[in-house]
Amino acid sequence: MNGHGSIRTIGLVGGLLLLIGTGTAQAYIDPGTQAAVATSLAGFLALFAGFFGIVLWPARKLLNVICNRTGLPRIYGKIVIIALTLGGATYGVYALDQRYDFLPGWGSDEDQATDIPTISYAKFDRVMVLGMDGLDAGLLEQMMEAKQLPNFAKLKAMGSYARLGSSNPPQSPVAWSCIATGCNPGKHGIFDFIHRDPKTYIPELSIYRPDRNRRYLPTRKVAGFWTVLSKGGVPTTVIRWPNAFPPDSVNGQFFSGLGVPDILDRMGRYSFYTTNKKHFPDKTSPSKLVEVKWESNKITTALFGPKLATLTGKQEETQLPLIATRKGKRIELALDGKPVADLAVGDWSGWVTAEFGGALNSANGMVRFLLMAIEPDFKLYASAIQVDPLEPLFAITAPDSYAKELAEKIGRYFTVGMPEDVKALSEEVFSPDHFLSMCKLIQTERDRMFDYEFGRFEKGLFAFVYDSTDRKQHMFWATRDPDHPAYTPEYAKKYGQVIPGVYRRMDGILGKVLAKLDDRTALIVLSDHGFNTYRRSVNINTWLVENGYQKLTTSDGRDGKEFLTDVAWAKTRAYSLGFNSIYVNLKGRERNGIVSAGNEYRKLCGEIAEKLRMLQDPKTSKPAVRMVYQAREIYRGEQTAKGPDLVVGLTMGYRAGSANVLGAAPRDLFEDNDKPWSGSHLFDPTYVPGVFLTNLKIRTDNPSVIDIAPSVLQCFGVPKPVYMDGEAIFDFEG
């Protein structure tokens, strides 16, 4: 949408709301959906008359002043007033957009062309993109060489295989956005899992954008390749694509992946009930931790839902009565007075629906329970309360009805963007076996989705992303690394086949596809990045403090808390938020900026980059940083100014510490990582290439994530749009 179109839309919507009436009511809002109730015509007329009486009085006064002082005829005076009014309104909307970024593509040369592409099916009737998040090139090659992945080897022999260059940084939302758009982050606007608001310094998730009315706004600034093809009428199905929420409208169906929140507007908040609070994680956990007690053979507690408005307008946490009754070696659960599950230890319930009521509105969702133990201590886990696909609280698919269609075909399914509860395992509420049992549930559901859509795929585009591949490597990489702080021989023996099992399972999925592959189908199999070990944390803010670039208000100038709480902005030149990002405290951009644009800015960036690149870990005597990239050298496009100023390419084995990611400056510069989250890909991108396989020949040995979108379009005879940075890589002549 261009700027003028956006203004016309705002004017139209404003006019319609005024015509509808003075009173509107809104429930727990469905993203992209507006509900308004009209009141009386008399109320509207009164408002209309009053509004114009107020607005026109100063306009008449101004007209008299202009005409009396300049001698202009009144008709010209009116033209001047109209021009000033329109100019002021235009500038006001533009200024608000610069602050709140609510007009996608305002004045941007990255705006996507609205021309309808000419589609050709001369070469292929079908194009299939099969994403496997985090598959590592080195491990895939090793297992193919050992003849453990026959279907990957078969596809390589049929067409082409190459290591796929990831994004910089190689983070999932960044890389999947590059794959979708064919653009670098300077155009699509996703730079890190964590962004920040320069006017408040508050960190923000890049994978979803809620507004004040609990609607959701697009995160990317550039459309995906599926949008281009849909404009040309290509039948399109996209399932579980990361960083694509809210769902994109396509000529078919679209189901969003990473970025979909639960009904509490979180990325997935679990609840944990126990009779012994020693099992709770530390007090900083964002999860819902509930201490319960037995009364005879019964535990009475609650399932805690979203905050909803009371009659006074105050937001209060809702809850439903939850009762656990012991019956021998089993537990019967009742929610809101209704029996919902009969569980033995280790059992998962089915999906349990829940409706939470406020005084003015309500919110519905669904949850699954896992009975972890009855004695000596009772332990019950409740998953994040998620959107129920049979009755979605907000849109997770496009069209909205597709979520229900899919659930009616395969049953209810996990809808939150990252359903594997890595937090519960990291906080040691889950054991590894609990986590793997959850992954198995998710995998079964995902296979049903895939089989349903693949079974009816006859023409057009089908893109499907598996992502448990990423989660399991994050949580079990220590089994592969004897030098990892969390490694033990017993742990490696018990869980050492989890990661190889991920690759074998994906080989089996690929086998289903190859069994039906014909010469009228183009197949692309890819991952967004690779993987490796995460042994040590490095705290970039701590380094900035130690080297005089950041000052703290703490008593000894050390140990700054999260969210940059203790930063003395008047003396701070740089700060870090996110996994790979450093920002300059720039005048005119940051609220309390002190660094001038131009020479001072460039000199500071160069100085930090040079010094940080020399950082060594005193424990290992090895460099912790491979390269520090200046954003203006690796990104191009209008979004570059909103991203980090420096991107830190860490040496393999190192990752930014969790507290540092949220703006803390811990006392220690380096820390051992002894947590279950033992694998990572947040290194310099040269260490973690993804994989690219296809049944077609390619004309490069070094494809990149930005080459995927133009190559998909190439299969349909669509030239690369001018805004795409990548190149079409298929060789149809060879």
C-alpha positions in Angstrom: 0.0 0.0 0.0 1.4 3.4 -0.9 1.2 6.4 1.3 -1.7 8.1 -0.5 -3.7 4.9 -0.6 -3.1 4.5 3.2 -4.4 8.0 3.9 -7.5 7.4 1.7 -8.1 4.2 3.6 -7.8 5.9 7.0 -10.2 8.6 5.9 -12.6 6.1 4.6 -12.5 4.0 7.8 -12.8 7.1 9.9 -15.8 8.2 7.9 -17.5 4.8 8.2 -17.0 4.7 11.9 -18.5 8.2 12.3 -21.5 7.1 10.1 -21.9 3.9 12.2 -22.4 5.9 15.3 -21.1 7.2 18.6 -21.1 4.0 20.5 -19.0 0.9 19.6 -18.4 -2.3 21.5 -15.4 -4.5 21.1 -14.8 -8.0 22.6 -11.5 -9.7 23.0 -10.4 -8.7 19.6 -9.9 -11.0 16.7 -6.8 -9.8 14.7 -7.8 -8.1 11.5 -11.5 -8.3 12.5 -13.5 -5.3 13.7 -16.8 -5.4 15.5 -18.8 -2.3 15.9 -22.5 -1.7 16.9 -24.4 1.2 15.5 -26.4 3.5 17.8 -29.1 5.9 16.8 -29.1 8.2 13.8 -30.0 11.0 16.1 -26.8 10.5 18.1 -24.8 10.6 14.9 -26.5 13.8 13.6 -25.8 15.5 16.9 -22.2 14.5 16.8 -21.9 15.4 13.2 -23.3 18.9 13.8 -21.2 19.5 16.9 -18.0 18.3 15.2 -18.3 20.6 12.2 -19.4 23.5 14.4 -16.2 23.2 16.4 -13.9 22.5 13.4 -15.3 25.2 11.1 -15.2 28.1 13.6 -11.4 28.4 13.7 -11.3 27.8 9.9 -13.7 30.8 9.3 -11.6 33.0 11.6 -8.4 32.0 9.8 -10.0 32.7 6.4 -11.0 36.2 7.6 -7.4 36.9 8.8 -5.8 35.7 5.5 -8.2 37.6 3.3 -8.2 40.8 5.3 -4.4 41.0 5.6 -3.5 39.9 2.0 -6.4 41.1 0.0 -6.9 37.6 -1.5 -10.4 36.8 -2.8 -12.2 34.5 -0.4 -12.1 31.6 -2.9 -8.3 31.7 -2.9 -8.3 32.0 0.9 -10.4 28.8 1.1 -7.9 27.0 -1.2 -5.0 28.0 1.0 -6.8 26.8 4.1 -7.7 23.5 2.4 -4.1 23.0 1.3 -2.8 23.8 4.8 -5.3 21.4 6.4 -4.5 18.6 4.0 -0.7 19.2 4.3 -0.9 19.2 8.1 -3.0 16.0 8.1 -0.7 14.3 5.7 2.4 15.3 7.8 0.6 14.2 11.0 -0.2 10.7 9.6 3.4 10.5 8.3 4.9 11.5 11.7 2.7 9.0 13.5 3.8 6.3 11.1 7.4 7.1 11.8 6.7 6.7 15.5 4.3 3.7 15.4 5.0 2.2 12.0 1.4 1.4 11.2 1.4 2.1 7.5 3.3 -0.8 5.8 5.6 0.4 3.1 5.0 4.2 3.5 7.1 5.9 0.9 9.3 2.8 0.6 11.2 1.8 -2.5 10.7 -1.7 -1.3 7.0 -1.5 -1.9 5.9 -4.6 -3.8 4.6 -4.1 -7.3 0.8 -4.6 -7.6 1.1 -5.9 -11.2 -0.4 -9.3 -11.8 2.3 -11.7 -12.9 1.9 -13.9 -15.9 2.0 -17.5 -14.8 3.4 -20.3 -16.9 2.9 -24.0 -16.3 5.0 -24.9 -19.3 7.6 -26.6 -17.2 5.8 -27.5 -14.0 2.3 -28.0 -12.7 3.4 -28.1 -9.1 6.2 -26.6 -7.0 6.7 -27.9 -3.5 8.9 -26.3 -0.9 9.6 -28.5 2.1 11.2 -26.7 5.0 13.1 -28.5 7.8 14.1 -26.0 10.3 17.8 -26.2 11.5 19.0 -29.2 9.5 22.7 -28.9 9.6 24.8 -29.4 6.4 27.7 -31.1 8.1 25.5 -33.6 10.0 23.4 -34.3 6.9 26.4 -34.9 4.8 27.9 -37.2 7.4 24.8 -39.3 7.7 24.4 -39.5 3.9 27.9 -40.7 3.6 27.2 -43.4 6.1 24.1 -44.4 4.1 21.7 -43.5 6.9 19.6 -41.1 4.8 18.7 -42.9 1.6 16.1 -40.5 0.5 18.2 -37.4 0.9 21.0 -39.2 -1.1 18.4 -40.2 -3.8 17.3 -36.6 -4.2 20.9 -35.4 -4.3 21.6 -37.9 -7.1 18.4 -36.9 -9.0 19.1 -33.2 -9.0 21.3 -31.0 -6.9 22.6 -30.6 -3.3 24.4 -27.5 -1.9 25.1 -25.9 1.4 22.7 -23.0 1.8 24.1 -19.7 3.0 22.0 -18.4 5.9 21.1 -14.9 6.8 23.3 -12.5 8.9 22.6 -13.2 11.7 21.5 -16.8 11.2 18.4 -16.5 13.4 15.2 -18.3 12.4 12.9 -15.2 12.0 15.6 -13.5 9.9 16.4 -16.4 7.7 12.8 -17.5 7.1 12.0 -13.9 6.2 14.9 -13.9 3.7 13.6 -17.1 2.2 10.1 -15.8 1.9 10.9 -12.5 0.4 14.2 -12.9 -1.5 15.4 -9.8 0.3 18.0 -8.9 2.8 16.9 -7.7 6.3 17.4 -4.0 5.3 14.3 -4.5 3.2 12.1 -7.0 5.0 12.9 -5.4 8.4 13.6 -8.5 10.6 17.1 -8.3 12.1 16.9 -10.3 15.3 14.5 -12.2 17.5 14.5 -9.1 19.7 14.1 -5.6 18.3 13.8 -2.4 20.4 11.8 0.8 20.4 14.5 3.6 20.2 12.1 6.1 21.9 11.8 3.9 25.0 14.7 1.4 24.8 12.1 -1.3 25.5 12.8 -4.7 23.8 10.2 -6.0 21.4 9.7 -9.4 19.8 10.2 -9.3 16.1 8.0 -12.3 15.4 4.7 -10.7 16.3 3.3 -7.1 16.7 0.3 -6.7 18.9 -1.3 -3.3 18.9 -3.1 -1.6 21.8 -6.4 -3.2 20.9 -4.9 -6.7 20.9 -5.0 -6.9 17.1 -1.9 -8.1 15.3 0.1 -6.3 12.7 2.4 -7.8 10.0 6.0 -8.1 11.0 7.7 -8.2 7.6 7.8 -5.2 5.3 8.0 -7.3 2.1 5.4 -9.8 0.9 6.3 -13.5 0.6 6.7 -15.3 -2.8 3.3 -16.9 -2.2 1.6 -13.5 -2.4 3.2 -12.8 -5.8 2.0 -16.2 -7.1 -1.4 -15.8 -5.6 -1.9 -12.5 -7.5 -1.3 -14.6 -10.7 -4.0 -17.1 -9.7 -1.7 -19.9 -8.6 -3.4 -22.3 -6.2 -1.4 -21.9 -3.0 -1.1 -23.8 0.3 1.4 -22.6 3.0 1.5 -24.5 6.3 3.4 -23.4 9.5 5.7 -20.8 7.9 7.7 -19.1 10.6 7.5 -15.4 11.2 4.3 -15.0 9.0 1.7 -14.0 11.6 -0.9 -12.7 11.1 -1.6 -15.1 8.2 -1.2 -13.8 4.7 -4.2 -13.9 2.3 -3.4 -16.2 -0.6 -5.3 -18.0 -3.4 -5.8 -21.0 -1.2 -4.9 -21.5 2.5 -2.2 -20.2 4.8 -1.4 -21.4 8.3 1.0 -19.3 10.4 3.9 -20.9 12.3 6.4 -19.3 14.7 4.9 -16.0 16.0 1.4 -17.2 16.8 0.7 -16.4 20.5 -1.4 -18.2 23.0 -4.7 -16.7 24.2 -2.8 -14.9 27.0 -0.9 -13.0 24.3 2.3 -14.9 25.2 4.6 -17.1 23.1 3.4 -20.0 25.2 2.9 -19.9 29.0 2.7 -23.3 30.7 1.2 -23.9 34.2 2.8 -26.2 36.8 1.0 -27.6 39.8 2.8 -29.4 42.7 2.4 -30.1 46.4 6.1 -29.3 46.9 7.4 -25.9 45.7 11.0 -27.2 45.7 10.1 -28.3 42.2 9.5 -24.8 41.0 12.0 -23.1 38.8 13.5 -19.8 40.0 11.3 -16.8 40.8 12.1 -15.2 37.4 10.1 -17.8 35.5 7.3 -16.3 33.5 5.3 -19.5 33.8 2.3 -20.0 36.1 3.5 -21.9 39.2 0.8 -23.1 41.6 1.4 -24.8 44.9 -1.5 -27.1 45.8 -2.3 -29.4 48.7 -4.3 -32.6 49.2 -7.6 -32.4 51.0 -8.4 -36.1 51.6 -8.1 -37.5 48.0 -8.7 -34.2 46.3 -6.8 -31.1 45.1 -8.8 -28.0 44.3 -7.1 -25.3 42.3 -7.7 -23.3 39.1 -6.7 -23.0 35.4 -5.6 -19.4 35.0 -6.6 -17.6 31.8 -6.2 -14.2 30.2 -6.8 -10.9 31.8 -10.2 -9.6 30.8 -12.0 -6.3 31.6 -14.2 -5.9 34.7 -17.2 -3.6 34.9 -14.8 -0.8 36.0 -12.6 -1.4 33.0 -9.8 -2.9 35.1 -8.1 -6.0 33.6 -8.2 -9.0 35.9 -6.9 -12.5 35.6 -9.6 -15.0 34.8 -9.7 -18.6 36.1 -11.7 -21.8 35.9 -12.0 -24.3 38.8 -9.7 -27.3 38.3 -10.1 -30.4 40.6 -7.8 -33.4 40.7 -9.3 -36.5 42.4 -7.1 -39.4 43.2 -8.5 -42.9 42.3 -5.9 -45.5 43.1 -3.0 -45.0 40.7 -4.9 -42.6 38.5 -6.1 -39.0 38.7 -9.4 -37.7 37.4 -9.4 -34.1 36.3 -12.5 -31.9 36.2 -12.4 -28.4 34.7 -15.2 -25.9 35.4 -17.3 -28.7 36.9 -16.9 -31.1 34.0 -14.8 -34.3 33.9 -12.1 -33.9 31.2 -9.4 -36.5 31.7 -8.6 -39.8 33.5 -4.8 -40.0 33.7 -2.1 -42.4 34.9 1.4 -41.1 35.5 3.0 -40.2 32.2 -0.4 -39.8 30.4 -1.4 -36.8 28.3 -5.0 -35.7 28.2 -6.7 -34.9 24.9 -7.5 -31.3 24.0 -9.6 -29.8 26.7 -11.7 -26.7 25.8 -11.9 -23.8 28.2 -14.0 -20.6 28.1 -13.0 -17.7 30.4 -15.6 -15.0 31.1 -15.0 -11.4 32.1 -17.7 -8.9 33.0 -17.8 -7.5 29.5 -16.3 -10.2 27.2 -14.9 -13.7 27.1 -12.0 -15.7 25.7 -12.0 -19.4 24.7 -9.1 -21.7 24.1 -7.9 -25.3 24.7 -5.2 -27.0 26.8 -3.6 -30.4 27.3 -2.6 -31.8 30.7 0.3 -34.1 31.5 0.2 -36.0 34.8 3.9 -36.1 35.8 3.7 -37.7 39.3 1.2 -38.5 42.1 3.7 -39.3 44.9 5.8 -38.6 46.8 4.9 -35.1 45.3 2.0 -34.4 43.0 3.1 -32.8 39.7 0.7 -31.7 36.9 1.6 -29.8 33.8 -0.8 -27.8 31.7 0.3 -26.6 28.3 -0.1 -23.0 27.1 -3.8 -22.2 26.6 -4.0 -22.0 22.8 -6.4 -20.9 20.1 -9.0 -23.6 19.5 -9.0 -24.2 15.7 -12.6 -25.3 15.8 -13.6 -21.9 17.3 -10.6 -19.5 16.8 -10.4 -16.6 19.2 -8.3 -14.8 16.5 -7.2 -15.7 13.0 -4.3 -18.1 12.8 -5.1 -19.1 9.2 -6.3 -17.4 6.0 -9.1 -17.8 5.4 -10.3 -18.0 9.0 -12.3 -21.0 8.2 -9.3 -23.1 7.2 -8.3 -23.7 10.8 -11.7 -25.4 11.4 -11.5 -27.3 8.1 -8.2 -28.7 9.1 -9.3 -29.6 12.6 -12.4 -31.4 11.3 -10.1 -33.5 9.0 -7.3 -34.4 11.5 -8.6 -33.4 14.9 -7.6 -30.5 17.1 -3.9 -29.6 17.0 -1.3 -27.3 18.6 -1.7 -23.8 17.3 0.8 -21.8 19.2 3.8 -20.8 17.1 6.4 -22.8 19.1 4.5 -25.6 20.7 7.4 -27.7 21.9 7.8 -26.4 25.5 11.5 -25.8 25.6 11.0 -23.5 28.5 9.6 -26.3 30.7 12.7 -28.4 29.9 15.1 -25.6 30.4 13.5 -24.8 33.8 13.7 -28.5 34.7 10.0 -28.8 35.2 10.0 -31.3 32.3 12.4 -34.2 32.2 13.9 -35.0 28.8 11.4 -37.8 28.5 8.5 -35.5 29.2 9.7 -33.1 26.5 10.1 -35.9 24.0 6.6 -37.2 24.7 5.3 -33.7 23.9 7.4 -33.6 20.7 5.8 -36.9 19.7 2.3 -35.5 20.0 3.3 -32.5 17.9 5.0 -34.6 15.3 1.9 -36.9 14.9 -0.3 -33.8 14.4 2.1 -32.3 12.0 2.3 -35.5 9.9 -1.5 -35.6 9.7 -1.4 -32.0 8.4 1.2 -32.9 5.9 -0.5 -36.0 4.7 -3.9 -34.2 4.3 -2.5 -31.4 2.2 0.1 -33.4 0.3 -2.7 -35.9 -0.5 -4.7 -33.3 -2.3 -1.9 -31.3 -3.9 -2.6 -31.4 -7.6 -1.5 -28.0 -9.0 0.2 -24.8 -7.9 2.4 -24.2 -4.8 2.6 -26.2 -1.6 5.0 -25.0 1.1 5.3 -26.8 4.4 7.7 -26.3 7.3 8.7 -28.9 10.0 10.2 -27.2 13.0 10.6 -29.8 15.7 13.9 -30.5 14.0 15.2 -27.2 15.4 13.8 -27.7 18.9 15.3 -31.1 19.5 18.8 -30.0 18.4 18.6 -27.0 20.7 17.8 -29.3 23.7 20.0 -32.3 23.0 23.1 -31.1 21.3 25.2 -31.7 24.5 24.8 -35.4 23.8 27.1 -34.9 20.8 29.8 -32.8 22.5 31.9 -34.3 25.3 33.4 -30.9 26.0 30.0 -29.4 26.8 29.4 -28.4 30.4 26.1 -30.3 30.4 27.5 -33.5 28.9 27.6 -36.7 30.9 28.3 -40.2 29.5 25.0 -41.4 30.9 23.1 -38.6 29.3 24.7 -39.2 26.0 24.1 -42.9 26.1 20.4 -42.4 26.9 19.6 -39.6 24.5 22.4 -39.7 22.0 20.1 -40.9 19.2 17.6 -38.1 19.5 19.3 -35.9 17.0 20.2 -38.6 14.5 16.6 -39.7 14.8 15.4 -36.3 13.8 17.3 -36.6 10.5 16.2 -40.1 9.9 12.6 -39.0 10.5 12.9 -36.2 8.0 14.4 -38.7 5.5 11.2 -40.8 6.0 9.0 -37.7 5.2 11.1 -37.0 2.1 10.6 -40.6 1.1 6.8 -40.1 1.0 7.3 -37.2 -1.4 9.8 -38.9 -3.7 7.4 -41.9 -4.0 4.9 -39.5 -5.8 7.4 -37.2 -7.5 7.0 -36.8 -11.3 8.6 -34.7 -14.0 5.9 -32.1 -13.7 6.8 -31.3 -10.1 9.6 -29.1 -8.9 10.8 -30.1 -5.4 12.8 -27.8 -3.1 14.0 -29.1 0.3 15.8 -26.7 2.6 16.7 -25.5 6.0 17.2 -22.0 7.2 20.5 -22.6 9.1 22.6 -25.3 10.6 23.5 -26.2 14.2 26.4 -26.6 16.6 27.4 -26.6 20.2 26.7 -23.8 22.7 29.2 -24.1 25.5 29.8 -20.6 26.8 27.8 -17.4 27.1 29.3 -14.0 26.4 27.7 -10.8 27.7 28.1 -8.1 25.2 26.7 -5.4 27.5 29.2 -6.3 30.1 32.0 -5.9 27.6 30.6 -2.5 26.6 30.6 -1.5 30.3 34.1 -2.7 30.8 35.4 -0.8 27.8 33.7 2.5 28.7 30.9 2.5 26.0 28.1 2.0 28.5 27.7 3.4 32.0 25.5 2.1 34.8 23.9 3.7 37.7 24.6 0.9 40.1 26.8 1.5 43.2 29.9 0.0 41.7 29.0 0.6 38.0 28.6 -3.2 37.4 25.8 -5.8 37.2 23.1 -4.0 35.3 19.6 -5.5 35.4 17.5 -6.6 32.4 15.6 -4.1 30.2 18.6 -1.7 30.4 17.1 -0.6 33.8 20.4 0.6 35.2 21.9 2.3 32.2 23.0 6.0 32.6 21.9 7.1 29.2 23.6 10.5 29.4 27.0 8.7 29.5 26.2 5.7 27.3 27.3 5.4 23.7 26.2 1.9 22.9 24.0 -0.9 24.2 23.1 -4.4 23.2 19.6 -6.0 23.0 18.9 -9.3 21.2 21.2 -12.2 20.3 23.6 -10.5 17.9 22.8 -6.8 17.9 24.5 -3.7 19.2 22.9 -0.2 18.9 24.6 3.2 19.1 22.8 5.6 21.4 22.3 8.0 18.5 21.0 11.6 18.7 17.7 12.1 17.0 16.9 8.4 17.0 17.2 7.2 20.5 15.3 9.1 23.1 18.4 10.0 25.1 20.9 9.7 22.3 24.3 11.3 22.8 26.3 10.2 19.7 26.1 12.6 16.7 25.4 11.2 13.3 28.2 11.4 10.7 31.9 11.1 11.7 31.3 10.5 15.4 28.9 7.7 14.6 31.1 6.1 12.0 34.2 6.3 14.2 32.5 4.8 17.1 31.1 1.8 15.1 34.6 1.2 13.6 36.2 1.4 17.0 33.8 -1.0 18.7 34.0 -3.5 15.8 37.7 -3.6 15.9 38.1 -4.0 19.7 35.3 -6.5 20.1 36.7 -8.7 17.4 39.8 -9.1 19.5 37.8 -10.5 22.5 39.2 -13.7 23.9 37.8 -16.1 26.5 40.2 -16.3 29.4 39.1 -19.8 30.2 39.9 -21.2 26.8 42.3 -18.6 25.4 40.2 -18.7 22.2 38.5 -15.8 20.4 34.8 -15.4 21.2 34.0 -13.2 18.2 34.8 -14.1 14.6 33.6 -10.8 13.1 31.7 -7.7 13.9 29.7 -6.4 10.9 28.6 -2.8 10.4 25.0 -2.7 9.3 25.5 -0.2 6.6 27.9 -2.6 4.9 25.8 -5.8 5.0 22.3 -4.4 4.7 20.6 -2.2 2.1 17.1 -0.8 2.1 15.0 1.6 4.0 14.5 -0.6 7.0 18.3 -0.6 7.7 18.0 2.5 9.8 15.6 0.7 12.2 17.9 -2.2 12.7 21.1 -2.6 14.8 24.2 -0.6 14.0 26.6 -3.6 14.5 26.0 -7.3 14.1 28.2 -9.6 16.2 29.3 -12.8 14.5 30.2 -15.0 17.5 32.7 -17.9 17.3 31.2 -21.3 17.3 30.5 -22.5 20.8 29.5 -19.0 22.1 26.2 -17.3 22.4 24.9 -14.1 24.0 23.8 -14.8 27.6 20.1 -14.9 28.2 20.1 -11.9 30.5 22.2 -9.9 28.0 19.6 -10.7 25.3 17.1 -8.6 27.4 19.5 -5.8 28.1 21.3 -6.8 31.3 25.0 -6.4 31.9 25.8 -9.3 34.2 28.8 -9.0 36.5 30.7 -11.8 34.6 31.7 -11.4 31.0 31.7 -15.1 30.3 29.6 -17.9 31.8 29.4 -21.7 31.3 26.2 -22.9 29.7 25.2 -26.0 31.7 21.5 -25.8 30.7 19.6 -28.3 28.5 19.5 -25.6 25.8 22.9 -26.8 24.6 22.8 -26.3 20.8 22.7 -23.1 18.9 23.0 -21.4 15.5 23.5 -17.8 16.6 27.1 -17.8 15.6 28.7 -16.1 12.6 26.8 -17.4 9.6 29.8 -19.0 8.1 29.7 -21.7 10.7 26.0 -22.8 10.3 25.0 -23.1 6.6 21.6 -24.7 6.0 20.9 -27.3 3.3 19.4 -27.1 -0.2 18.3 -30.1 -2.2 16.2 -30.2 -5.3 15.3 -32.6 -8.2 16.5 -29.8 -10.6 19.9 -28.7 -11.7 21.2 -25.4 -10.3 23.8 -23.0 -11.7 25.6 -22.1 -8.6 27.6 -23.8 -5.9 26.8 -21.3 -3.2 23.1 -20.6 -3.1 21.7 -18.3 -0.4 18.5 -18.0 1.5 17.6 -14.9 -0.6 17.8 -17.0 -3.8 14.8 -19.2 -2.8 12.0 -16.8 -3.6 13.1 -15.8 -7.1 13.8 -19.5 -7.8 10.3 -20.5 -6.8 8.9 -17.8 -9.1 11.3 -19.0 -11.9 9.5 -22.4 -11.8 6.3 -20.6 -12.8 7.9 -18.5 -15.5 7.8 -15.3 -13.3 10.8 -13.0 -13.6 12.4 -11.8 -10.4 10.7 -8.6 -9.1 13.1 -5.6 -9.0 12.9 -5.4 -5.2 14.3 -8.9 -4.6 18.0 -9.2 -3.9 18.4 -12.9 -4.7 18.8 -14.6 -8.0 16.9 -17.5 -9.7 19.3 -20.4 -9.6 17.7 -23.2 -11.6 19.4 -24.2 -14.8 16.6 -25.2 -17.2 19.0 -25.2 -20.2 21.5 -27.7 -18.9 
